[in-house]
Amino acid sequence: QVQLVESGGGLVQTGGSLRLSCAASGIISSDNAMGWYRQAPGKQREWVATISRGGSTNYAGSVKGRFTISRDNAKNTVYLQMSSLKPEDTAIYYCSPSGANYWGQGTQVTVSS
């Protein structure tokens, strides 16, 4: 049974930073491309970043240069370091294996102006 547990969200001021974590069980994160996604109120879920099996990364244009995705294979955990946060980054953030329909409960990120 695949379980994904996101954590690390919170309330932060514009320009602040947060690091999100995604602990995976029932799946080896290093064997899969892993992605972060987000859903803002009233909007569809959107892709944020992906880290491939080989460690290469890709980012949505809106977060490129501000967010960094990484993984700790020993902990079966994927991270999203977020810096220079903006109010438009406010959303529930989720991680998921790329192309798979597994989702955790998400973690809320709120950026105040």
Contacts in CASP RR format, 6 or more apart in sequence:
PFRMAT RR
TARGET T0000
AUTHOR 0000-0000-0000
METHOD contacts of the structure
MODEL  1
QVQLVESGGGLVQTGGSLRLSCAASGIISSDNAMGWYRQAPGKQREWVAT
ISRGGSTNYAGSVKGRFTISRDNAKNTVYLQMSSLKPEDTAIYYCSPSGA
NYWGQGTQVTVSS
1 26 0 8 1.000
2 24 0 8 1.000
2 25 0 8 1.000
2 26 0 8 1.000
2 27 0 8 1.000
2 97 0 8 1.000
2 100 0 8 1.000
2 102 0 8 1.000
3 24 0 8 1.000
3 25 0 8 1.000
3 26 0 8 1.000
3 104 0 8 1.000
4 22 0 8 1.000
4 23 0 8 1.000
4 24 0 8 1.000
4 94 0 8 1.000
4 95 0 8 1.000
4 96 0 8 1.000
4 102 0 8 1.000
4 103 0 8 1.000
4 104 0 8 1.000
5 22 0 8 1.000
5 23 0 8 1.000
5 25 0 8 1.000
5 104 0 8 1.000
5 105 0 8 1.000
6 20 0 8 1.000
6 21 0 8 1.000
6 22 0 8 1.000
6 93 0 8 1.000
6 94 0 8 1.000
6 95 0 8 1.000
6 104 0 8 1.000
6 105 0 8 1.000
6 106 0 8 1.000
6 107 0 8 1.000
7 20 0 8 1.000
7 21 0 8 1.000
7 22 0 8 1.000
7 23 0 8 1.000
7 107 0 8 1.000
8 18 0 8 1.000
8 19 0 8 1.000
8 20 0 8 1.000
8 21 0 8 1.000
8 107 0 8 1.000
9 18 0 8 1.000
9 20 0 8 1.000
9 93 0 8 1.000
9 107 0 8 1.000
9 108 0 8 1.000
9 109 0 8 1.000
10 18 0 8 1.000
10 107 0 8 1.000
10 108 0 8 1.000
10 109 0 8 1.000
10 110 0 8 1.000
11 110 0 8 1.000
11 111 0 8 1.000
11 112 0 8 1.000
12 18 0 8 1.000
12 85 0 8 1.000
12 109 0 8 1.000
12 110 0 8 1.000
12 111 0 8 1.000
12 112 0 8 1.000
13 111 0 8 1.000
13 112 0 8 1.000
14 85 0 8 1.000
14 86 0 8 1.000
14 87 0 8 1.000
14 111 0 8 1.000
14 112 0 8 1.000
14 113 0 8 1.000
15 83 0 8 1.000
15 84 0 8 1.000
15 85 0 8 1.000
15 86 0 8 1.000
15 111 0 8 1.000
16 83 0 8 1.000
16 84 0 8 1.000
16 85 0 8 1.000
16 111 0 8 1.000
17 81 0 8 1.000
17 82 0 8 1.000
17 83 0 8 1.000
17 84 0 8 1.000
17 85 0 8 1.000
18 82 0 8 1.000
18 85 0 8 1.000
18 109 0 8 1.000
19 79 0 8 1.000
19 80 0 8 1.000
19 81 0 8 1.000
19 82 0 8 1.000
20 36 0 8 1.000
20 79 0 8 1.000
20 80 0 8 1.000
20 82 0 8 1.000
20 93 0 8 1.000
20 95 0 8 1.000
20 107 0 8 1.000
20 109 0 8 1.000
21 77 0 8 1.000
21 78 0 8 1.000
21 79 0 8 1.000
22 29 0 8 1.000
22 34 0 8 1.000
22 36 0 8 1.000
22 77 0 8 1.000
22 78 0 8 1.000
22 79 0 8 1.000
22 80 0 8 1.000
22 95 0 8 1.000
23 75 0 8 1.000
23 76 0 8 1.000
23 77 0 8 1.000
24 34 0 8 1.000
24 76 0 8 1.000
24 77 0 8 1.000
24 78 0 8 1.000
24 95 0 8 1.000
25 76 0 8 1.000
27 97 0 8 1.000
27 102 0 8 1.000
28 76 0 8 1.000
29 71 0 8 1.000
29 73 0 8 1.000
29 76 0 8 1.000
29 77 0 8 1.000
29 78 0 8 1.000
29 97 0 8 1.000
30 53 0 8 1.000
30 71 0 8 1.000
30 73 0 8 1.000
30 76 0 8 1.000
31 53 0 8 1.000
32 53 0 8 1.000
32 97 0 8 1.000
32 98 0 8 1.000
32 100 0 8 1.000
33 50 0 8 1.000
33 51 0 8 1.000
33 52 0 8 1.000
33 53 0 8 1.000
33 97 0 8 1.000
33 98 0 8 1.000
34 50 0 8 1.000
34 51 0 8 1.000
34 69 0 8 1.000
34 71 0 8 1.000
34 78 0 8 1.000
34 95 0 8 1.000
34 96 0 8 1.000
34 97 0 8 1.000
34 98 0 8 1.000
35 47 0 8 1.000
35 48 0 8 1.000
35 49 0 8 1.000
35 50 0 8 1.000
35 51 0 8 1.000
35 69 0 8 1.000
35 78 0 8 1.000
35 95 0 8 1.000
35 96 0 8 1.000
35 97 0 8 1.000
35 98 0 8 1.000
36 47 0 8 1.000
36 48 0 8 1.000
36 49 0 8 1.000
36 50 0 8 1.000
36 67 0 8 1.000
36 69 0 8 1.000
36 78 0 8 1.000
36 80 0 8 1.000
36 93 0 8 1.000
36 94 0 8 1.000
36 95 0 8 1.000
37 45 0 8 1.000
37 46 0 8 1.000
37 47 0 8 1.000
37 48 0 8 1.000
37 93 0 8 1.000
37 94 0 8 1.000
37 95 0 8 1.000
37 96 0 8 1.000
38 45 0 8 1.000
38 46 0 8 1.000
38 48 0 8 1.000
38 89 0 8 1.000
38 91 0 8 1.000
38 92 0 8 1.000
38 93 0 8 1.000
38 94 0 8 1.000
38 109 0 8 1.000
39 45 0 8 1.000
39 46 0 8 1.000
39 91 0 8 1.000
39 92 0 8 1.000
39 94 0 8 1.000
40 88 0 8 1.000
40 90 0 8 1.000
40 91 0 8 1.000
41 90 0 8 1.000
41 91 0 8 1.000
43 91 0 8 1.000
45 94 0 8 1.000
46 60 0 8 1.000
47 60 0 8 1.000
48 59 0 8 1.000
48 60 0 8 1.000
48 63 0 8 1.000
48 67 0 8 1.000
48 80 0 8 1.000
48 93 0 8 1.000
49 57 0 8 1.000
49 58 0 8 1.000
49 59 0 8 1.000
49 60 0 8 1.000
49 63 0 8 1.000
49 67 0 8 1.000
49 69 0 8 1.000
49 80 0 8 1.000
50 57 0 8 1.000
50 58 0 8 1.000
50 69 0 8 1.000
50 98 0 8 1.000
51 57 0 8 1.000
51 69 0 8 1.000
51 70 0 8 1.000
51 71 0 8 1.000
51 78 0 8 1.000
55 71 0 8 1.000
57 68 0 8 1.000
57 69 0 8 1.000
59 65 0 8 1.000
59 67 0 8 1.000
59 69 0 8 1.000
62 88 0 8 1.000
63 82 0 8 1.000
63 89 0 8 1.000
66 82 0 8 1.000
66 83 0 8 1.000
66 84 0 8 1.000
66 85 0 8 1.000
67 80 0 8 1.000
67 81 0 8 1.000
67 82 0 8 1.000
67 83 0 8 1.000
68 80 0 8 1.000
68 81 0 8 1.000
68 83 0 8 1.000
69 78 0 8 1.000
69 79 0 8 1.000
69 80 0 8 1.000
69 81 0 8 1.000
70 78 0 8 1.000
70 79 0 8 1.000
70 81 0 8 1.000
71 77 0 8 1.000
71 78 0 8 1.000
71 79 0 8 1.000
72 79 0 8 1.000
78 95 0 8 1.000
80 93 0 8 1.000
80 95 0 8 1.000
82 89 0 8 1.000
82 109 0 8 1.000
85 109 0 8 1.000
85 111 0 8 1.000
86 111 0 8 1.000
87 111 0 8 1.000
87 112 0 8 1.000
87 113 0 8 1.000
88 111 0 8 1.000
89 109 0 8 1.000
89 111 0 8 1.000
90 109 0 8 1.000
90 110 0 8 1.000
90 111 0 8 1.000
91 108 0 8 1.000
91 109 0 8 1.000
92 106 0 8 1.000
92 107 0 8 1.000
92 108 0 8 1.000
92 109 0 8 1.000
93 106 0 8 1.000
93 107 0 8 1.000
93 108 0 8 1.000
93 109 0 8 1.000
94 103 0 8 1.000
94 104 0 8 1.000
94 106 0 8 1.000
95 104 0 8 1.000
96 102 0 8 1.000
96 103 0 8 1.000
96 104 0 8 1.000
END
